[in-house]
Amino acid sequence: KGDSFAYSTNGNVYVRDFLSLELQNSFSENDSQITNPFSATNSSLTYPNVEYYIEKNKIIINSQKAALSKIESKEVNLPVYVKNVAVNNNQDKVACLGIENNAFVYDMKKNEIVFEIPYNNSSKDIYFTNDNQIILSDSKKTVSIYSEQGQKLKTFTNSNKINGFSLSPDNENLIIFDGNGILNFFNIKNGKQYGYSPKFNSSNIQKVVLSNDSKRILV
């Protein structure tokens, strides 16, 4: 929810506070809690809460309507292996980046692909916005927003090849990072770029996330 972040290394998962970087929790790959590391009694969760993970061509969705309520698990078999997915608020559609460089939206109720589009295989990011629109990098220098039916609604153009992007928790800001190690800041509503960062020492940026108040960026 923007107040902590998790990362994995050497078979372990670590959860840290976004501001202080203090370690909050850790799990090993053999830990029975790893499939649901965020406890039902964790008061920081917002309900309904949804967590999901990928197993080749299958995603497992764990959802919980309220604290202490039963965690409901759903398995969705997809037509191809995927490397990243996003689930919409209604939990009836999945936006996927396929291994074969095809992005698609899959309807879980109808068990069929709604639409399919090409994407930039340098970017591993795909999101549903709060109003159930899909955002992904659909070419080497563009990030676009699509409706759930496949209509392109808006495009953000970067001057260099895009390696990835991130959305702020409130869906108001878009950060695109490129092969030159620079972050480029866009306003989602008007589609305009309003700033950029100095070049980072390493141009090999893998992931960018924003804090809940959009004032801090983790690179």
C-alpha positions as CSV (number, residue, x, y, z in Angstrom):
1,K,0.0,0.0,0.0
2,G,3.0,2.3,-0.4
3,D,4.3,2.3,3.2
4,S,6.6,-0.8,2.9
5,F,8.3,-2.8,0.2
6,A,9.3,-6.4,-0.3
7,Y,12.2,-7.9,-2.3
8,S,13.8,-11.4,-2.7
9,T,17.4,-12.5,-2.7
10,N,19.1,-15.9,-2.2
11,G,15.8,-17.7,-1.7
12,N,14.6,-15.3,1.0
13,V,11.9,-12.6,1.0
14,Y,12.4,-9.4,3.1
15,V,9.9,-6.7,4.0
16,R,11.1,-3.3,4.9
17,D,9.7,0.1,6.0
18,F,9.7,2.5,3.1
19,L,10.9,5.5,5.1
20,S,13.3,4.0,7.7
21,L,14.3,0.9,5.7
22,E,13.9,-1.1,9.0
23,L,13.3,-4.8,8.5
24,Q,9.7,-5.7,9.3
25,N,9.7,-9.4,8.4
26,S,11.5,-12.1,6.4
27,F,10.6,-15.5,5.0
28,S,12.6,-18.3,3.6
29,E,11.6,-20.3,0.5
30,N,10.7,-23.2,2.8
31,D,8.6,-21.1,5.2
32,S,5.0,-22.3,5.2
33,Q,3.9,-18.6,5.5
34,I,5.4,-17.7,2.1
35,T,2.2,-18.2,0.2
36,N,0.4,-15.7,2.4
37,P,3.2,-13.6,4.1
38,F,0.8,-10.8,5.1
39,S,-1.2,-12.1,8.1
40,A,-4.9,-11.7,8.3
41,T,-4.5,-9.8,11.6
42,N,-2.1,-7.2,10.0
43,S,-3.9,-3.9,10.8
44,S,-2.0,-2.1,8.0
45,L,-3.9,-4.0,5.3
46,T,-6.7,-2.4,3.3
47,Y,-9.7,-4.7,2.7
48,P,-10.7,-6.3,0.5
49,N,-7.1,-7.4,0.1
50,V,-5.8,-9.3,-3.0
51,E,-2.4,-11.0,-3.4
52,Y,-1.4,-13.1,-6.4
53,Y,1.6,-14.9,-7.8
54,I,2.6,-16.6,-11.1
55,E,3.4,-20.3,-11.8
56,K,4.4,-20.5,-15.5
57,N,1.0,-20.4,-17.3
58,K,-1.1,-20.2,-14.1
59,I,-1.8,-17.5,-11.5
60,I,-3.0,-18.1,-8.0
61,I,-5.1,-15.3,-6.5
62,N,-5.7,-15.1,-2.7
63,S,-8.4,-12.6,-1.7
64,Q,-9.7,-11.6,1.7
65,K,-12.8,-9.5,2.2
66,A,-12.1,-8.4,5.9
67,A,-9.7,-9.0,8.7
68,L,-9.9,-12.5,10.2
69,S,-12.2,-13.6,7.4
70,K,-11.4,-16.7,5.4
71,I,-8.8,-16.3,2.6
72,E,-10.3,-17.4,-0.7
73,S,-7.9,-18.9,-3.2
74,K,-8.5,-19.1,-7.0
75,E,-6.4,-20.7,-9.7
76,V,-6.5,-19.3,-13.2
77,N,-5.0,-21.3,-16.1
78,L,-3.8,-19.0,-18.9
79,P,-3.2,-20.0,-22.6
80,V,0.5,-19.2,-22.5
81,Y,3.4,-18.8,-20.0
82,V,3.4,-15.3,-18.6
83,K,6.1,-13.1,-16.9
84,N,3.9,-10.6,-15.3
85,V,0.2,-10.1,-14.6
86,A,-2.2,-7.6,-13.1
87,V,-5.7,-8.2,-11.7
88,N,-8.5,-5.6,-12.0
89,N,-10.6,-4.4,-9.1
90,N,-13.5,-6.6,-9.9
91,Q,-11.2,-9.7,-10.0
92,D,-12.8,-10.9,-13.3
93,K,-10.0,-9.9,-15.7
94,V,-6.2,-10.4,-15.8
95,A,-3.8,-8.3,-17.9
96,C,-0.8,-10.4,-18.9
97,L,2.6,-10.1,-20.4
98,G,3.2,-13.4,-22.3
99,I,6.6,-15.0,-22.8
100,E,6.1,-14.8,-26.5
101,N,6.0,-11.0,-26.5
102,N,2.2,-10.8,-26.7
103,A,0.2,-8.8,-24.1
104,F,-3.4,-9.7,-23.6
105,V,-6.4,-9.3,-21.3
106,Y,-8.0,-12.6,-20.1
107,D,-11.6,-12.7,-18.9
108,M,-11.7,-15.2,-16.0
109,K,-15.5,-15.7,-16.2
110,K,-15.6,-16.4,-19.9
111,N,-12.2,-18.2,-19.9
112,E,-11.2,-16.4,-23.1
113,I,-8.8,-13.6,-24.3
114,V,-10.7,-10.3,-24.7
115,F,-8.0,-8.6,-26.8
116,E,-4.3,-9.0,-27.6
117,I,-1.6,-6.3,-28.4
118,P,2.2,-6.2,-28.9
119,Y,4.4,-4.9,-26.2
120,N,8.0,-3.7,-25.6
121,N,9.8,-6.8,-24.3
122,S,12.4,-4.6,-22.4
123,S,9.6,-3.7,-20.0
124,K,8.2,-6.2,-17.5
125,D,5.5,-3.9,-16.1
126,I,1.8,-4.0,-16.6
127,Y,-0.9,-2.5,-14.4
128,F,-4.6,-2.0,-14.0
129,T,-5.4,1.6,-12.9
130,N,-8.0,2.3,-10.2
131,D,-10.7,2.7,-12.8
132,N,-9.8,-0.7,-14.5
133,Q,-7.8,0.6,-17.4
134,I,-4.7,-1.2,-18.5
135,I,-1.3,0.5,-18.8
136,L,1.8,-1.0,-20.4
137,S,4.8,-0.2,-22.7
138,D,3.4,-1.0,-26.1
139,S,6.5,0.0,-28.1
140,K,10.2,0.8,-27.4
141,K,9.5,4.4,-26.7
142,T,5.8,4.6,-25.6
143,V,3.7,3.7,-22.6
144,S,-0.1,3.6,-23.4
145,I,-3.4,3.3,-21.5
146,Y,-6.0,0.9,-22.9
147,S,-9.6,0.3,-22.0
148,E,-10.6,-3.3,-20.9
149,Q,-12.0,-3.7,-24.4
150,G,-8.7,-2.9,-26.1
151,Q,-9.3,0.7,-27.1
152,K,-6.1,2.9,-26.9
153,L,-7.0,5.9,-24.7
154,K,-3.7,7.8,-24.1
155,T,0.0,7.5,-25.0
156,F,3.1,8.8,-23.2
157,T,6.2,9.1,-25.4
158,N,9.8,8.8,-24.0
159,S,12.8,10.1,-25.9
160,N,14.9,7.0,-25.2
161,K,14.2,3.3,-25.2
162,I,11.9,2.4,-22.2
163,N,13.2,-0.2,-19.8
164,G,10.2,0.0,-17.4
165,F,7.7,2.3,-15.7
166,S,5.7,2.7,-12.4
167,L,2.5,4.3,-11.3
168,S,1.9,6.2,-8.1
169,P,-0.6,4.7,-5.7
170,D,-3.1,7.4,-6.5
171,N,-2.7,6.8,-10.2
172,E,-1.8,10.5,-10.8
173,N,1.8,10.1,-11.7
174,L,3.7,8.0,-14.2
175,I,7.5,7.4,-13.9
176,I,9.3,6.0,-17.0
177,F,12.9,4.8,-16.7
178,D,15.1,4.2,-19.7
179,G,18.4,2.7,-20.7
180,N,20.2,5.9,-19.9
181,G,19.5,5.6,-16.2
182,I,17.1,8.6,-16.1
183,L,13.6,8.8,-14.5
184,N,11.0,10.8,-16.5
185,F,7.9,12.1,-14.8
186,F,4.5,12.4,-16.4
187,N,1.1,13.6,-15.3
188,I,-1.5,10.8,-16.0
189,K,-4.4,13.2,-16.4
190,N,-3.0,15.7,-18.9
191,G,-0.5,13.3,-20.5
192,K,2.4,15.8,-20.2
193,Q,5.9,15.3,-18.9
194,Y,6.7,17.6,-16.0
195,G,10.2,16.7,-15.0
196,Y,13.1,14.2,-15.0
197,S,15.9,13.0,-12.7
198,P,19.6,13.4,-13.0
199,K,21.3,10.2,-14.4
200,F,21.8,7.5,-11.8
201,N,25.3,6.0,-11.3
202,S,24.0,2.7,-12.6
203,S,21.9,2.8,-15.8
204,N,20.7,-0.7,-15.1
205,I,17.5,0.3,-13.3
206,Q,15.3,-2.8,-12.7
207,K,12.3,-1.4,-10.7
208,V,10.9,1.9,-9.5
209,V,8.2,2.3,-6.9
210,L,6.6,5.4,-5.2
211,S,5.7,5.9,-1.6
212,N,2.0,6.3,-0.7
213,D,2.3,10.1,-0.6
214,S,4.3,10.1,-3.9
215,K,7.1,12.1,-2.2
216,R,9.7,9.3,-2.1
217,I,10.9,7.0,-4.9
218,L,12.6,3.7,-4.4
219,V,15.0,2.7,-7.3
